[in-house]
Amino acid sequence: MSELPAGPSSKPARPRRSARDWVVDSVAFAVAVLIGLVLYTDGEQDSVSHWLLAADFYVGMAFCLTLWFRRRWPVQLALVGAVVSAFSESSGIAALMMILTVAIYRPFRITLLVFAANAVCLLAYIEIRNKPDDPAAVLITAAALYVAVAGWGLYIRSRRQLLQTLRDRADRAETVARLEAEQGQLRAREEIAREMHDVLGHRLSLLSVHAGALAYRPDASTEEVAGAAEIIRASAHQALQDLREVIGVLRAPVGELPHPAFADLPALVEGSRAAGIPVELTLDAPGALPEHVGRTAYRIVQEGLTNAVKHAPGEPVRISVTGAPGNGLSVELVNPAPNRRRGDGQGLKGLSERAALVEGRVEHGRTPEGDFRLYAWLPWPA
């Protein structure tokens, strides 16, 4: 019996007989017919008419054939079996199998209904088959058989429901694991995208500044052209190295992505100064800064310098990084801004996301003097 029992309120689907079902149904039919013939032979000794014996045999054998359809109409055939068993002993085993099928495939209340119908027909059987000598023994024996068969069917039903529940839980756990894996991949892609934006954006912005200077200085001396070309070459080489590094970590776990540290902040500023950007740095953050907070501060300064190069090339940039344990870390970048800023704002949006991950905040906008101000506050536990 490969089909699972239908729920209390669900409509059972038409069963599809598997190879195992064919074997089970064949064995059930053969057993019902053989035992039915034995019972019929014993029943010939009852003091009943010949036409009743004939009806017992033919109706009983015909009812055994209905075992092939017991999964499709279990309740209907079980009620028919109860009526037939009232006069036919050869159908007794087939009727018990119908009770077993109802207990497996239908709710408990329907099993009780079929059980009650068989109990009523049992009383009619005692009267019709003229068994006045030991009616109590017949009642007890038949009731014990009914209870045993129904109990066995209920056990099979409960076991199948338990197995189905376990399979459903396993399927749900597999689905949850797959969704978590997809979310992890999405977070990994977002982190890699931020790394590529932060690392390459800064390098390429510096390279663009020097390339633009060469384009707008056709009267530059040979020494100036050579110096600018050398800076462009070094910046392009470093950008290529950064690109190789980012692409290389695509094959590594997300936790192994290379990240800069807060201690690298002065080197970042010196690199911008070497590229010709006047940067004024105020760094006052004594104490052991948490790694994730320091890394976020570095990325904020890096993005601020990148925006300054893109939108206000050659203009001075004032950077202030101050804080202490228990008070938090403040990062501020101020530089002159043109009346119209270009870009889609993805870098600033990424900074807000970075700050939110460490429970900080980012603000940006114009000062009363018309400069552009990028401010971030990051927590620094005591």
C-alpha positions as CSV (number, residue, x, y, z in Angstrom):
1,M,0.0,0.0,0.0
2,S,2.1,2.8,-1.3
3,E,-0.4,5.6,-1.1
4,L,-0.5,7.9,1.9
5,P,-3.8,8.3,3.8
6,A,-5.8,11.4,3.0
7,G,-6.4,14.0,5.6
8,P,-9.7,14.4,7.5
9,S,-10.9,17.1,5.1
10,S,-9.0,16.3,2.0
11,K,-10.5,14.6,-1.0
12,P,-8.5,11.4,-1.8
13,A,-6.9,11.3,-5.2
14,R,-7.5,8.3,-7.4
15,P,-4.8,5.8,-6.4
16,R,-2.2,4.6,-8.8
17,R,-1.4,1.0,-8.2
18,S,2.4,0.4,-8.0
19,A,4.2,-2.9,-8.4
20,R,4.1,-3.4,-4.6
21,D,0.3,-2.7,-4.6
22,W,-0.2,-5.4,-7.3
23,V,1.6,-7.9,-5.1
24,V,-0.3,-6.9,-1.9
25,D,-3.7,-7.0,-3.7
26,S,-2.9,-10.3,-5.3
27,V,-2.0,-11.9,-2.0
28,A,-5.0,-10.3,-0.3
29,F,-7.4,-11.6,-2.9
30,A,-5.9,-15.1,-2.8
31,V,-6.1,-15.3,1.0
32,A,-9.6,-14.0,1.0
33,V,-10.7,-16.6,-1.5
34,L,-9.0,-19.5,0.2
35,I,-10.2,-18.7,3.7
36,G,-13.6,-17.9,2.3
37,L,-13.9,-21.3,0.8
38,V,-12.9,-22.9,4.1
39,L,-15.5,-20.9,6.0
40,Y,-18.1,-21.7,3.3
41,T,-17.4,-25.4,3.8
42,D,-17.8,-25.1,7.5
43,G,-21.0,-23.1,7.0
44,E,-22.6,-25.9,5.0
45,Q,-23.2,-27.6,8.4
46,D,-25.6,-24.8,9.5
47,S,-29.3,-25.5,9.3
48,V,-30.0,-23.0,6.5
49,S,-31.6,-23.3,3.1
50,H,-29.7,-24.3,0.0
51,W,-30.5,-21.0,-1.7
52,L,-28.9,-19.1,1.2
53,L,-25.8,-21.3,0.9
54,A,-25.6,-20.6,-2.8
55,A,-26.0,-16.9,-2.2
56,D,-23.2,-17.2,0.5
57,F,-20.8,-18.7,-2.1
58,Y,-21.5,-16.6,-5.1
59,V,-21.9,-13.3,-3.3
60,G,-18.9,-14.0,-1.2
61,M,-16.6,-14.8,-4.1
62,A,-17.9,-11.7,-6.0
63,F,-17.2,-9.6,-3.0
64,C,-13.6,-10.9,-2.9
65,L,-13.2,-9.5,-6.3
66,T,-13.9,-6.0,-5.0
67,L,-10.6,-6.1,-3.0
68,W,-9.0,-4.9,-6.2
69,F,-11.0,-1.6,-5.9
70,R,-10.7,-1.1,-2.1
71,R,-8.4,1.9,-2.3
72,R,-10.7,3.7,-4.7
73,W,-14.0,3.3,-2.7
74,P,-12.9,2.0,0.8
75,V,-15.9,3.3,2.8
76,Q,-18.6,2.2,0.2
77,L,-17.1,-1.2,-0.2
78,A,-16.7,-1.6,3.6
79,L,-20.4,-0.9,4.1
80,V,-21.3,-3.3,1.4
81,G,-19.1,-5.9,3.0
82,A,-20.9,-5.4,6.3
83,V,-24.2,-6.1,4.7
84,V,-22.9,-9.1,2.7
85,S,-21.2,-10.6,5.8
86,A,-24.6,-10.6,7.5
87,F,-25.4,-13.8,5.6
88,S,-22.2,-14.8,3.8
89,E,-19.4,-16.5,5.7
90,S,-17.2,-16.7,2.6
91,S,-16.9,-12.9,2.5
92,G,-15.8,-12.6,6.1
93,I,-12.1,-12.2,5.5
94,A,-12.7,-9.8,2.6
95,A,-14.9,-7.7,4.9
96,L,-12.1,-7.6,7.5
97,M,-9.7,-6.4,4.9
98,M,-12.2,-3.6,4.0
99,I,-12.2,-2.5,7.6
100,L,-8.4,-2.5,7.6
101,T,-8.4,-0.3,4.4
102,V,-10.8,2.2,5.9
103,A,-8.7,2.5,9.1
104,I,-5.6,3.2,7.0
105,Y,-7.0,5.6,4.5
106,R,-9.9,7.4,6.3
107,P,-10.2,9.4,9.5
108,F,-11.0,7.8,12.8
109,R,-14.6,8.8,12.9
110,I,-15.3,7.1,9.6
111,T,-13.6,4.0,10.9
112,L,-16.0,4.0,13.9
113,L,-18.9,4.4,11.6
114,V,-17.8,1.3,9.6
115,F,-17.1,-0.6,12.8
116,A,-20.7,0.2,14.1
117,A,-22.2,-1.0,10.8
118,N,-20.3,-4.3,11.0
119,A,-21.4,-4.7,14.7
120,V,-25.1,-4.3,13.7
121,C,-24.7,-6.7,10.8
122,L,-23.0,-9.2,13.1
123,L,-26.2,-9.4,15.2
124,A,-28.1,-10.0,11.9
125,Y,-25.6,-12.7,11.0
126,I,-26.2,-14.7,14.2
127,E,-30.0,-14.6,13.5
128,I,-29.8,-15.4,9.8
129,R,-27.2,-18.2,10.1
130,N,-29.1,-19.8,13.0
131,K,-26.3,-19.8,15.6
132,P,-28.4,-19.9,18.9
133,D,-26.0,-22.2,20.7
134,D,-23.1,-19.9,21.3
135,P,-24.0,-16.4,20.2
136,A,-21.8,-14.8,22.9
137,A,-18.7,-16.7,21.7
138,V,-19.5,-15.5,18.1
139,L,-19.9,-11.9,19.3
140,I,-16.7,-11.9,21.3
141,T,-14.7,-13.6,18.6
142,A,-16.0,-11.3,15.9
143,A,-15.6,-8.1,18.0
144,A,-12.0,-9.1,18.9
145,L,-11.2,-9.6,15.2
146,Y,-12.8,-6.2,14.3
147,V,-10.9,-4.4,17.1
148,A,-7.6,-6.1,16.1
149,V,-8.0,-5.3,12.4
150,A,-9.1,-1.7,13.0
151,G,-6.3,-1.1,15.5
152,W,-3.7,-2.5,13.1
153,G,-5.0,-0.2,10.4
154,L,-5.0,2.8,12.7
155,Y,-1.4,2.0,13.7
156,I,-0.4,1.8,10.0
157,R,-2.1,5.1,9.4
158,S,-0.4,6.9,12.3
159,R,3.0,5.5,11.3
160,R,2.6,6.7,7.7
161,Q,1.5,10.1,8.9
162,L,4.5,10.3,11.2
163,L,6.8,9.4,8.3
164,Q,5.1,11.9,6.1
165,T,5.5,14.6,8.7
166,L,9.2,13.7,9.0
167,R,9.6,13.9,5.2
168,D,7.8,17.3,5.2
169,R,10.1,18.6,7.9
170,A,13.1,17.4,6.0
171,D,11.8,19.0,2.8
172,R,11.2,22.3,4.7
173,A,14.7,22.1,6.2
174,E,16.2,21.6,2.8
175,T,14.2,24.5,1.4
176,V,15.3,26.8,4.3
177,A,18.9,25.7,3.8
178,R,18.7,26.4,0.1
179,L,17.2,29.9,0.7
180,E,19.9,30.6,3.3
181,A,22.5,29.5,0.9
182,E,21.0,31.8,-1.8
183,Q,20.9,34.7,0.6
184,G,24.5,34.0,1.6
185,Q,25.5,34.1,-2.1
186,L,23.6,37.4,-2.5
187,R,25.4,38.9,0.5
188,A,28.7,37.6,-0.9
189,R,28.1,39.3,-4.3
190,E,27.1,42.5,-2.6
191,E,30.2,42.5,-0.5
192,I,32.4,41.8,-3.5
193,A,30.7,44.6,-5.4
194,R,31.4,47.0,-2.6
195,E,35.0,45.9,-2.5
196,M,35.4,46.4,-6.2
197,H,33.8,49.8,-6.0
198,D,35.9,51.0,-3.1
199,V,39.2,49.6,-4.2
200,L,39.1,50.3,-8.0
201,G,37.0,53.5,-7.8
202,H,39.7,55.3,-5.8
203,R,42.6,54.1,-8.0
204,L,40.8,54.8,-11.3
205,S,39.7,58.3,-10.1
206,L,43.4,59.2,-9.4
207,L,44.4,57.9,-12.8
208,S,41.6,59.9,-14.5
209,V,42.8,63.1,-12.9
210,H,46.4,62.8,-14.2
211,A,45.2,61.6,-17.6
212,G,42.9,64.7,-17.8
213,A,45.8,66.9,-16.8
214,L,47.9,65.7,-19.7
215,A,45.0,66.2,-22.1
216,Y,44.4,69.9,-21.0
217,R,48.2,70.7,-20.8
218,P,49.5,70.4,-24.3
219,D,52.2,73.0,-23.4
220,A,53.6,70.9,-20.5
221,S,57.3,70.3,-20.4
222,T,58.9,67.0,-21.1
223,E,59.7,66.5,-17.4
224,E,56.1,67.2,-16.4
225,V,54.7,64.8,-19.0
226,A,57.1,62.2,-17.9
227,G,56.2,62.7,-14.3
228,A,52.5,62.5,-15.0
229,A,53.0,59.4,-17.2
230,E,54.9,57.7,-14.4
231,I,52.1,58.4,-11.9
232,I,49.5,57.1,-14.4
233,R,51.6,54.0,-15.0
234,A,52.0,53.4,-11.3
235,S,48.2,54.0,-10.6
236,A,47.2,51.7,-13.5
237,H,49.6,49.0,-12.2
238,Q,48.2,49.3,-8.7
239,A,44.6,49.3,-10.1
240,L,45.5,46.1,-12.0
241,Q,46.9,44.5,-8.9
242,D,43.8,45.4,-6.9
243,L,41.6,44.0,-9.7
244,R,43.5,40.7,-9.7
245,E,43.2,40.6,-5.9
246,V,39.4,41.1,-6.0
247,I,38.9,38.6,-8.8
248,G,41.1,36.1,-7.0
249,V,38.9,36.1,-3.8
250,L,35.8,35.2,-5.9
251,R,37.0,31.6,-5.4
252,A,37.6,32.0,-1.7
253,P,35.1,32.0,1.1
254,V,33.5,35.4,1.9
255,G,35.2,35.6,5.3
256,E,38.6,35.5,3.6
257,L,38.2,38.6,1.6
258,P,41.2,40.9,2.1
259,H,40.2,44.1,4.0
260,P,42.2,47.2,4.9
261,A,42.8,48.2,8.5
262,F,42.4,51.5,10.3
263,A,46.2,51.7,10.5
264,D,46.3,51.9,6.6
265,L,44.5,55.3,6.7
266,P,47.6,57.5,6.7
267,A,49.0,55.6,3.7
268,L,45.7,56.2,1.9
269,V,46.0,59.9,2.5
270,E,49.6,60.0,1.4
271,G,48.7,58.2,-1.8
272,S,46.2,60.9,-2.6
273,R,48.7,63.6,-1.7
274,A,51.3,62.0,-4.1
275,A,48.6,62.2,-6.8
276,G,48.4,65.9,-6.4
277,I,45.4,66.2,-4.1
278,P,45.9,68.7,-1.2
279,V,44.6,66.7,1.8
280,E,44.6,67.9,5.4
281,L,44.3,65.0,7.9
282,T,43.5,65.4,11.6
283,L,43.8,62.0,13.3
284,D,43.0,61.8,17.0
285,A,41.8,58.3,17.9
286,P,43.9,56.8,20.7
287,G,43.1,53.4,21.9
288,A,42.3,50.0,20.4
289,L,39.7,50.5,17.7
290,P,37.5,47.4,16.9
291,E,38.6,45.9,13.6
292,H,35.2,46.2,11.9
293,V,34.8,49.8,12.9
294,G,38.3,50.7,11.8
295,R,37.7,49.1,8.4
296,T,34.4,51.0,8.0
297,A,36.2,54.3,8.8
298,Y,38.8,53.5,6.2
299,R,36.2,52.9,3.5
300,I,34.4,56.1,4.4
301,V,37.6,58.1,4.0
302,Q,38.4,56.3,0.8
303,E,35.0,56.9,-0.8
304,G,35.1,60.6,0.3
305,L,38.5,61.0,-1.4
306,T,37.2,59.3,-4.5
307,N,34.2,61.6,-4.7
308,A,36.5,64.6,-4.2
309,V,38.6,63.6,-7.1
310,K,35.6,62.9,-9.3
311,H,33.6,66.0,-8.5
312,A,36.1,68.6,-7.3
313,P,39.5,67.7,-8.8
314,G,42.4,69.7,-7.5
315,E,40.4,71.2,-4.6
316,P,41.6,70.8,-1.0
317,V,40.1,68.1,1.2
318,R,39.9,68.4,5.0
319,I,39.6,65.1,6.9
320,S,39.0,64.7,10.6
321,V,39.0,61.4,12.3
322,T,38.5,61.7,16.1
323,G,37.1,59.6,18.9
324,A,37.7,57.6,22.0
325,P,36.4,54.4,23.5
326,G,32.9,54.9,24.9
327,N,32.3,58.1,22.8
328,G,32.4,56.6,19.3
329,L,34.4,57.5,16.3
330,S,33.6,60.6,14.2
331,V,34.8,60.8,10.5
332,E,34.3,64.0,8.6
333,L,35.4,65.0,5.1
334,V,34.9,68.6,3.8
335,N,35.8,69.8,0.3
336,P,34.5,72.5,-2.1
337,A,31.7,71.2,-4.2
338,P,30.4,72.4,-7.6
339,N,26.8,73.5,-8.0
340,R,25.9,70.4,-9.8
341,R,27.2,66.9,-8.7
342,R,27.3,64.0,-11.0
343,G,27.0,60.3,-10.3
344,D,24.3,57.9,-9.2
345,G,25.1,58.0,-5.5
346,Q,25.8,54.3,-5.2
347,G,29.0,55.0,-3.3
348,L,27.3,57.0,-0.6
349,K,24.5,54.5,-0.5
350,G,27.1,51.8,0.1
351,L,28.7,53.8,2.9
352,S,25.3,54.1,4.6
353,E,24.9,50.3,4.4
354,R,28.4,49.8,5.7
355,A,27.8,52.1,8.7
356,A,24.4,50.4,9.4
357,L,26.1,47.0,9.6
358,V,28.2,48.3,12.6
359,E,25.2,50.3,14.0
360,G,26.6,53.6,12.9
361,R,25.2,56.4,10.7
362,V,26.3,58.5,7.7
363,E,25.2,62.0,6.8
364,H,26.1,64.1,3.8
365,G,25.1,67.4,2.3
366,R,26.2,71.0,1.9
367,T,27.5,73.3,4.6
368,P,26.4,76.9,5.0
369,E,29.6,77.9,3.2
370,G,28.6,75.8,0.2
371,D,31.2,73.0,0.7
372,F,30.3,69.3,0.5
373,R,30.4,67.6,3.9
374,L,30.5,63.8,4.5
375,Y,30.0,62.9,8.2
376,A,29.9,59.5,9.8
377,W,29.6,58.3,13.4
378,L,30.6,54.8,14.3
379,P,30.3,53.1,17.7
380,W,33.4,52.5,19.8
381,P,32.7,50.4,22.8
382,A,34.5,51.3,26.0
